[in-house]
Amino acid sequence: MQADTAVLTGVLFAVALWLVLQRSFVRILFGFIIFTNAANLFVLMMSGEPGGRQAPIMEPGVNAVDPLPQALILTAIVIGFGVTAYLVTLLYRLFLDGRTTDARELFADEPDEREKSK
């Protein structure tokens, strides 16, 4: 099970890295979203099996998962959602001002360069 999760985490990190390195801000946004989910999956994978650990309020012999990684992931989900909402708003404003989401077109010095990059 952990090997499958490790492969999935690696694929998600690779896809997120590829998307973040693109010129389009929409693809960068999707890369950021995938990256945050891959990081959460990585933390969950690293928490491992509960094996022998037990919460102090549980009866002996009952296996329970470690609550610390789950609390960290829940916090990361909330923070990731807030940052994603901010980035969507920023991307929308960027599109309204520049009429493009391409980084090369948006930061071109001359209007002629904008036409060349299209």
C-alpha positions as a printed Julia matrix, in Angstrom:
118×3 Matrix{Float64}:
  0.0    0.0     0.0
  2.79   2.45    0.86
  4.62   1.63   -2.38
  1.53   2.55   -4.38
  1.18   5.77   -2.41
  4.86   6.57   -2.97
  4.49   6.12   -6.73
  1.34   8.25   -6.78
  3.07  10.96   -4.75
  6.05  10.95   -7.12
  3.79  11.22  -10.17
  1.84  14.07   -8.59
  5.05  15.95   -7.72
  6.36  15.44  -11.27
  3.14  16.67  -12.89
  2.97  19.63  -10.5
  6.56  20.59  -11.25
  5.93  20.36  -15.0
  2.83  22.55  -14.7
  4.52  25.15  -12.49
  7.28  25.6   -15.08
  4.82  26.51  -17.85
  4.25  30.04  -19.15
  0.5   30.15  -18.61
 -0.61  31.31  -15.2
 -3.62  28.99  -15.34
 -1.29  25.99  -15.66
  0.86  27.37  -12.85
 -2.26  27.59  -10.68
 -3.19  23.97  -11.44
  0.4   22.96  -10.69
  0.2   24.68   -7.33
 -3.05  22.87   -6.5
 -1.6   19.5    -7.44
  1.59  20.3    -5.53
 -0.32  21.02   -2.3
 -2.27  17.78   -2.64
  0.93  15.83   -3.31
  2.5   17.35   -0.2
 -0.51  16.31    1.88
 -0.32  12.79    0.48
  3.4   12.72    1.26
  2.78  13.66    4.91
  0.09  10.98    5.17
  2.4    8.41    3.59
  5.25   9.27    5.95
  3.01   8.85    9.02
  3.04   5.11    8.37
  1.11   2.34   10.01
 -0.22   2.88   13.54
  1.55  -0.34   14.69
  1.85  -0.2    18.46
  1.05   3.46   18.91
 -2.09   4.18   20.77
 -4.01   7.23   21.88
 -4.12   7.6    25.68
 -7.91   7.68   25.76
 -8.31   4.39   23.84
 -8.64   1.01   25.45
 -5.58  -1.25   25.15
 -5.53  -3.45   22.07
 -7.45  -1.04   19.84
 -5.35   0.22   16.93
 -5.89   3.81   15.96
 -4.12   6.06   13.52
 -1.8    8.8    14.68
 -3.85  12.02   14.86
 -0.88  14.39   14.39
 -0.42  13.89   10.61
 -4.15  14.19   10.1
 -4.23  17.46   12.05
 -1.29  18.76    9.99
 -2.99  17.75    6.73
 -6.28  19.34    7.76
 -4.44  22.58    8.53
 -2.57  22.36    5.23
 -5.83  21.83    3.33
 -7.33  24.97    4.86
 -4.21  27.03    4.18
 -3.95  25.63    0.64
 -7.58  26.52   -0.03
 -7.0   30.08    1.15
 -3.89  30.5    -0.97
 -5.66  28.98   -3.99
 -8.56  31.38   -3.6
 -6.09  34.26   -3.44
 -4.27  33.04   -6.55
 -7.54  32.64   -8.48
 -8.5   36.2    -7.58
 -5.04  37.45   -8.55
 -5.2   35.54  -11.85
 -8.63  36.98  -12.61
 -7.38  40.51  -11.96
 -4.28  39.85  -14.05
 -6.47  38.67  -16.91
 -8.72  41.73  -16.67
 -5.74  44.08  -16.82
 -3.62  42.33  -19.43
 -6.17  40.26  -21.38
 -3.78  37.36  -21.25
 -2.55  34.72  -18.86
  0.74  34.09  -20.68
  3.73  35.3   -18.67
  5.8   36.11  -21.76
  3.07  38.32  -23.23
  2.27  39.94  -19.92
  5.82  40.99  -19.08
  6.92  41.93  -22.6
  8.52  45.4   -22.72
  7.28  46.53  -26.1
  3.89  46.0   -27.7
  5.69  44.54  -30.74
  7.08  41.76  -28.58
  3.56  40.96  -27.47
  2.55  40.46  -31.07
  5.62  38.3   -31.8
  4.97  35.98  -28.88
  1.43  35.23  -30.1
